[in-house]
Every structure is written in C-alpha cells, then in structure tokens.
C-alpha cells in the first residue's frame, strides 16, 4: 500500500472523501490507484480530517507521502523519452 493510500484509508470509505471535498467519486477513487492527490485538494483534505477527528493528515504528512511514493515508483521518463514511446 502506498503512503498516500495509507493516509486516505483513514476515512474508511472513499465516498466520505468525495463528499467532504465535493469531488467526483471516480476522481477520489483514482487517488487510491495513482497515488498523487492534486495539491489544490490538500487544504480541503486536511480540513475534512480535522472535522472527522482523523490524526496525521497534515501538509507535511501529505508532502512526505507523495515524496516517498514518487521515489518508490522510480524515475519518470523525460519529455523526449515520452515522445519516442
């Protein structure tokens, strides 16, 4: 399980996150598979966690989780490599 996924799992159900952030359920569900939660959702995610009494959901925790997940995924192809693929 990815670090981001561990944080999102604190809500128990994806629909809770979708409802709290007024985000489409498929979008939130995608965060569990792709990992990166767009940074523009972080403040709302933290506010939701606070309202629900969830701990460990901070800007620092989200940033570190994304950093760890990105490092585990390995290097990204350069723009040139993507064009050639």
C-alpha positions as CSV (number, residue, x, y, z in Angstrom):
1,X,0.0,0.0,0.0
2,X,1.3,3.4,-0.9
3,X,1.9,6.1,1.7
4,X,-0.7,8.3,0.2
5,X,-3.2,5.4,0.2
6,X,-2.4,4.9,3.9
7,X,-3.5,8.5,4.6
8,X,-6.6,8.3,2.5
9,X,-7.6,5.0,4.2
10,X,-8.1,6.9,7.4
11,X,-11.5,8.0,6.1
12,X,-12.7,4.4,5.9
13,X,-14.7,4.9,2.7
14,X,-13.8,6.8,-0.4
15,X,-17.3,8.3,-0.6
16,X,-16.6,10.2,2.6
17,X,-13.6,11.9,1.0
18,X,-15.6,12.6,-2.2
19,X,-18.5,14.1,-0.2
20,X,-16.3,16.2,2.0
21,X,-14.3,17.6,-0.9
22,X,-17.2,17.8,-3.3
23,X,-15.1,15.8,-5.7
24,X,-16.4,13.2,-8.1
25,X,-16.2,9.7,-6.6
26,X,-14.2,8.3,-9.6
27,X,-11.6,11.1,-9.1
28,X,-11.1,10.2,-5.4
29,X,-11.0,6.5,-6.3
30,X,-8.3,7.3,-8.8
31,X,-6.1,8.7,-6.0
32,X,-6.1,5.3,-4.4
33,X,-4.7,3.8,-7.6
34,X,-2.5,6.5,-9.0
35,X,-1.4,7.9,-5.6
36,X,-1.0,11.7,-6.3
37,X,-3.7,13.8,-4.7
38,X,-3.5,17.2,-6.5
39,X,-2.1,19.8,-4.2
40,X,-5.1,22.0,-4.7
41,X,-7.1,19.5,-2.7
42,X,-4.7,19.2,0.2
43,X,-6.2,22.1,2.3
44,X,-9.7,20.6,2.0
45,X,-8.5,17.1,2.8
46,X,-6.8,18.4,5.9
47,X,-10.0,20.3,6.9
48,X,-12.0,17.2,6.3
49,X,-9.7,15.1,8.5
50,X,-9.9,17.7,11.3
51,X,-13.7,17.7,11.2
52,X,-13.7,13.9,11.3
53,X,-11.2,13.8,14.1
54,X,-8.6,12.0,12.0
55,X,-5.0,12.4,13.0
56,X,-1.8,12.6,11.0
57,X,-3.3,14.4,8.0
58,X,-1.1,17.5,7.6
59,X,0.6,19.3,4.8
60,X,3.9,17.8,6.0
61,X,2.4,14.3,6.0
62,X,0.9,14.6,2.6
63,X,4.1,16.1,1.1
64,X,6.2,13.3,2.6
65,X,3.8,10.6,1.5
66,X,3.9,11.9,-2.1
67,X,7.7,12.1,-2.0
68,X,8.1,8.6,-0.7
69,X,5.6,7.2,-3.3
70,X,7.3,9.1,-6.1
71,X,10.7,7.8,-5.1
72,X,9.4,4.2,-4.9
73,X,7.9,4.5,-8.4
74,X,11.3,5.2,-9.9
75,X,12.5,7.8,-12.3
76,X,10.0,9.3,-14.6
77,X,10.8,9.3,-18.3
78,X,12.0,12.6,-19.8
79,X,9.8,14.5,-22.2
80,X,12.0,13.3,-25.1
81,X,11.6,9.7,-23.9
82,X,7.8,10.1,-23.7
83,X,7.6,11.4,-27.3
84,X,9.7,8.4,-28.5
85,X,7.5,5.9,-26.7
